[in-house]
């Protein structure tokens, strides 16, 4: 089975396995104890003790699915269904730990190729069974929990190959279930890289990147994932779409963008053709200190707009910098900026960027600060596990805005979170994705769980969502809409766009089986 615990390495009720767990640094633990009221959580319920109702699909449906993909690839065990019930948001993990995962699928179906995906959709359309596509299971916005109980999960783990590599055009066609680390290894054998390394990298899949319009930590240099896609293949209940046959085209609206970010509601992406680049010959990361977040933003904007632009450009606010220092032993204060460079001549680029950063008040911290970030770039979800184990609640949200409003959005969202958690919370922020016109804002919230941690978070998240919309920012930059952001998404795009999206869904999915309750307002 391509389940998180057996193939990708994640654990039940946590991001990583117990063997991969990270300990909270002593300094960070002491700081949290001073600020928050921490209480040991109840013991987690083991996966094998989770009880689910029996599969409610009748024999006609199960037999048809088995004919489509093979008997052994239609699984109805409680273990497999529980694994595929939800993503990896903090509420998801807390429900798992309590032995009460979100609405579980009736069965897990594992097609081997595009034709089998089409066949599964035909069966489910005929019998009125909803379908949830599943890649790495890393959604943090409720993207894997539909609004109906009668559904199956289509696990794309068997679609895990590099279909073709075109070294002349520098493109590669990748199947949707291909895990990101495996994709990197297979492309590296050709001397190539995607350069797409989001926080979810260890467990996420190529199809998930496409379906959520993912953005990686090196997006300043490589771009977002949707920027990389030149073509894609989509299975829908109405048939197959193959979109994209040239690097650029004026042949009508770009329908690739209709399915990129569609989160399994308009079809199941089975492969994508993406732009790839040569493996970088050199890599260098370094740290800088700025007196304030506003000062650091000015420097980051200058690099984003006028260059030279680093491959990685990440600015932490004062609170995130303090928390990071408590864990690392640094005591620099101010705001930490990480600049990373990849390519054939990183020294000259880094030196030119250093002139800009210094001119805007930056103080160099040297390569060790950057290397430390690079060594621990995937630690945050593991540290969330450690925080949950220690009795704290930790979760994230993100947005993006134009440069002219970015600091105001930051202030309003941060204050909304603090106001919604009046008994004490730490709100950390950073910028990690930059554009000529603006940037992302990413917030981490650490607070006491209280008697209803999930309810408390929903209240705080709603306050933040209202603040984001009121400030004119987008409700999500790279996490996706899922179920959690649907209300604010509808406000953001307006009634005409909502009607248009619904009309497209009715056309490609007339029975309404594709991930109901997700994305589409």
N, C-alpha and C positions, 0 to 999 in steps of 0.2 A: 504494500500500500504506500502511496505517496502522501503519508500523513506527516504532520509537522514533527512529531516525536520520533518517527522511524527513518525519515530520509533527510529532512532539512535540519534537524537537530534541535528545534525548539521544544520546550517542555510544556506540560499541562499546567495551565493557570499562571504561566510566566512566559517571558520572552525567550529566555534561554533555559537550557537544562540546568539541573542542580550542579553538575560538574563544571558548567561554564559560568557559574554565578560570580558576580563581583561583590566584594565587601564594601560597605560604606567606609570611606576613610574616617579615621578617628576625629579629625578636625571638623569634617562635615557633620558627623554624628553629634558632636558636642554643640555645634551651632544650631542644629535642628532642635535639640533638646531644650535649648534656651528660648526658642521662639514658639515651638508648637507643643501641644499636649498630645504626646504619643502613647498609645496603648497597644500591647501585643495583640495581633489579630487572632481569630480562631484558627485552629488547625485546618489546613487545606484538605478537601476530600479527594482521595486518589481517583484517577480516571477510571480504574476498574470497578470502583464502587458507585459510579454515577448510574442512576437508574433513569431510563427513558421509556415512554410508552412504546409498545411494539409498533413496527411498521404498519401503517394503515392503508397502504396501496394494495389494491386487489390483484389477484393472480394475472389477470389479463394485462395490466400495466407492467408488472414485473417481468412477465414472459416476453413482452414486446421489447422491453429494454434489454433483456438478456440476448435476444436475437440481434439487437443492434450492436452490442459491444462484446458479447461473450458472457457466459454464466459467471465466471470468476470476477468479472469487473462490474457487477451490480452487487453492492455490499449493503446489508441492512443491520449489521451488528451495532449495538449501543456504543461501543468504543469508537468506531469509525464515524458514526453519525454525530457523536458528541464533539469529536475533533473538528468536524466541519460545520459546527453550528454557528460560529461567530468568528470575529477577527481578533485583533490584539489591542483594542483600546483598554484603558484601565477598567471601565465598567465590565467589559467582556471578561477580563482576567479575574475580576472579583467574583463574578457569577460562576466562573469555572471553579474557583477555589471553594465556593460554597456548595459545589456539586449541582448547581442549577444553571447550566448553560442556556443561552438564548434559544429561541425556537429552532429545534434540531430538524434536519431534513429527514424525510421518510426513508431515503436511500442515498447512497453515494455511487455515482455512475462514472466510470473511467474510460472514456473513448480513447482510441489509439491514433486517430487521424481526423482530418477535416470531414471526410465522408461519414464517419461514425458520429461526429458532432451533429451533422445535418440530420442523420437518422434519429438521434436522440430527440432533437427538437421536433421532428415530425411526430414521434410517438407522444411526446408531452403535449403538443398542440392538439392532437386527436383526442387525448384523454383528459385535457384540462388540468394538467399537472404543471405547476410553476417550476422554473429552472433558475438556479443560482450558479453562475460560473465561479470556479475556485482555482486560484493560482497558488500563491504562497500563504494565503490566509492572513495577510498583514494589515488589512483595513483597520483604521482607527476611527471611522465615522459611521459605523453601522452598515457598511456596504454589503455584508454577507448575511444579513438577517432580514428576509423579506417580510411582507405584511400578511402572508398566508401560511397556514400550517401544512397544507398539502403541496409540498415541493420536494424536489430532489436537487442535490448538489452535483454539478458536473465538474469533477476534478480533472484538470487538464494536464496532470503530471506526466502522462505518457507521451504527450507532444513536447518532447524535450531535446530536439535536434537542431543543429545548424543545417538548414536546407541547402544553402548555396552561398558562396563567397565570390564576389566580383572584385578582384584586386585592382583592376584598371579603373572602374568607376568608384571604387572604394565604398561598396555596399555589401550588405550581408542580409540574407533572409533567415529569420529565426522563428522557430515555433513558439507558440504562446506559453506553453508550460515549462519552457526552459528556465531553470533557476539562474539568477544573475551571476553567482560565482562560477557556475559551469559555463555559462555563455562567455565570461571573461577568459576562462582557460582555453576554450575551443577557439576563440578569436585570436588569442595570444599565439597559438600554434601557427597562425598565418601572419604573425607580426602586426596584428591589428588590435584596436580597442574601441569600445563604445564610449568610454569616459563617463559612464553614467553610474554614479555611486551614491545613491540616497541612503538615509539612515536605515531603511529596511533592506539594504543590499543583501545581507546574509541569507534571508529567507524569501525575498520577493522574486517574481518571475517577469519575463519579458511581456507577457500578455497583461499582467497587472500594471506594469509601467504604462502601457499604451492606454488601457481602459480608464486610468485615473489621471493621465497627463502628468506623470511624475516629474520631479525636478531633483537633480542630484547635487551632492555637496560641491562638485566641480562645475556647476552650471555656468559660472562666470566665464569659463573657458570653452566648455563643450556644448553649452545650451541645454534646454529642457528636452525631455524625451520626445515630446510631440514635434519639436524642431528637427529631430533626427529621422523621423519616419517619412519615407518616400512612397511606400505602398503598403497595403494591408489586405488580408483576406478575412471576410466576415461570414459566419454562418447565421442565417436568420430563419425564422419559421416560413418565410416566403421564398427562401432559396439563398444562393451564394452571391456575395458581392466581392469583386476584385477591383480595388480602387488604387490608381496611381500607376502610370506607365512612363513617366519621365521625371527628371529632377524638378521641373516646374512646368506649369501649364496655365493657359488662359481659357481652357475648355470648361467654362461655367464655374459655379461655386466649387470650392475645394471640399469634396465630400469626405475626404479623409478626416477632416476636422469634426465632422458630424459624429463619427464613431470613436475617435480619440477622445477620451473623457466620458464616454457614454455609460461606463460602469455596468456593462452587461444588460442594459435595459433595451437596447435596440438590436442586439445580436451578440454572438460570441466571436471575438477575434481569435483566429486560429494561427495566423502567422503575420509577421511584419517584415518589411524590407527597410533596413535602416542604414543611414550614413555611418561609416566607421572611419577611424583615423589610425595612422601608424602608432605603434606603441611609443610613448615618449622616451627619448634617450636619456633625459635628465629630469629629476624631480627635486624640488627644494621648498621647504616650508619655514616660515619665520614669524615671530611675534612682534607686535607693536603695542605701545600703551598710549591711550588718549585720556586727557583730563576728564572728559565728559562724553556721554553718548552723542550729544548734538555735535560736538567737535569731530568725533569719529565719523559721523554720518556725512559731514561736509567732505572729509577726505575720501570716503568711499564713493560718494557721488562724483567727485572729480575724476577718480580712476575709471568709474563705470562709463562716464560720458566722454572723456577725452583721452583716456588711456595713459600709460599702458595698463591693460586690464590683466590682473592675475587670473590664474585658472580657478583658484579658491579664494574667496574674499568673504570673511566672516567677522562680524563685529558684535561683541557681547556688551550688554549694558552693565551698569555698576553692580547690580545685585548678582547677575550671573557670573561676573568676574570675581566677586567676593566668594561665592560658593565654590567656584573652580579653584580659587586660591586656597580655600580651606581644605580641599581634597588633595592639592598638589604640594602644599608647603610654600607657594609663592605668597608674597605680600605686597604686590606692586600697586594695588588700588587702581582707581580710574577704570578705564574700559579697555578690554583686551581685543585686539584685532589680529586675526590670523590671515596671512597672505601666503598662498601656495602657487608654485610655478611649475609647469611641465612643458617640455619641448626639447629642442636641440641646442638652445642657447639661453638657458634660464638666467644666467648671471647678468647679462646686459638688461634683460627685462626687469629683473628684481632691482637692479641699481637705479634704473629710470623711475620705477615705481617708488623706490625709497626717497628719491628727491621730492616727489609729490607728497608723500606721507609726512616727511619731515617738515616741509613747508607749511603743512596744516597742523603742526603742533605734535606730531607723532614722535614718540621716543622708542628707538629700537630696543627690543628685548633679546634679539639673537635667534639663532636657528633652534636652540633647544626648546624654546616655547612652542615653536611651530612643529617640531618633531614630536613633542609630547602630545599635541593635539592629534597629529596624524596617527600616532600609536593607539590612541584611545578614541578614535573617531566614531566607533560603533558602540561605545560603552553606555550611552544614555539609557537605552531600554533595559539594559542589565541593571543599571543603578535604580531604575524605576522598580524592578523586582525587589531590590534590596530595601528600598523605601517602603514598599508594601509589606515586606517581611518585618520591618521595624515598627509598623503600625501607622505610618504616614500615608497620605493619599497624594499621588502625583499624576498629573495628566498635562497634555499639551493642546495648543490650538495655534492657528496661523492665519495670516491674511497678507495682502499686498496693497500698496497704494503708490500714487505718484510722489515724486520727491517733494513737491511743494506742500503736500499734506502729510507726509510720512510721520514726522515727529508729533503732530497733533493726533493722528490715529493711534500712535504708540501710547501717548499720555491718556487718551480717552479709554482705550481698551484696558490698559493696566489699572486705571482707577475703577473701572466697572467691575473688574475681578476683585479688587480689594474691598470695594463696597459690598459685594455679594458674599464675601467671606469675612464678616466683621470680627470674628473671634481670633483672627490671626492667619496670615498666609504669606508665603514667599512667592513673589511673581518675578520670574526671570525672563529676560528678553534678549533676542539677538536678530541680526540681519544676516542671511546666508545666501540669498539669491538676488542678484542685482541686474538691472537693465539700464539703458540710457535714460529712460523716462521715470524709473522708480525702482522699488525693491520690495522684498518680502519682509514681514515681521513674524517672528516665531516666539511664542510665549510658553513657558513651563510654569505650572502652578503646583506648589507643594503646600499642603495644609493638613490640619487634623481631620480625621475621617468623620468624626461625629457618629451619631447613631444610625444615620442613613447616608453613607458616603456617596452612593450613586445619585440619590436625590439632590444632595448638596451640589454635586458637580453639575447636574443638569440645570440647576438654578443659576450657578455661576456662568456656565457656558451660554445660557440664554441671554444673560446680561451682557456678556462679551459680544455675542452675535448682534444684539440690538445696537451696541456701541459701534461695531464695525460698519453696519449698514448706515447708521445715522451719520457717520463720518465720511461716507462716500467710498469706502474701501470694498474689496471683494470678500465674500464670506469664506473663500478658501483659495489658497495659492497652489497647493500641491497635495493636500490630503484627500481631496475629492468631496463630493456632496453627500453620498450615501443616504442614509435615513436621517442622520443628525442635522444636516444643513438644508433640508428641502424647503422649509418655510422661508428662510432668509434668501435662498437661491431664487425662489419665486418673486420675492420683492426686488431682488437685484436685477433680474432680467425683464420683469414687467409682464402684463397680461397677454400682450400680443405674442411675445416670444414663448410664453407658457403654452398658449394654444397651438403654436407652430410645433413645439416639441411633442405635444400630445398627438397632433395629427400625424407626425412622422412615426411615432410609436404605433398608432392604430394601423398604419399601412404595413409596416414590416412585421408587426406582432399582433395580428388581428384577434387572437385569443387571449392576449394580455398575460402570457406566461413568463416573460423575461423579467426576472428580478423585480417583481411588483413591490411597490412601496419605496423603491430606491430611486434617487435622482429626480424622476419626473414628478412635478408637483401635482 
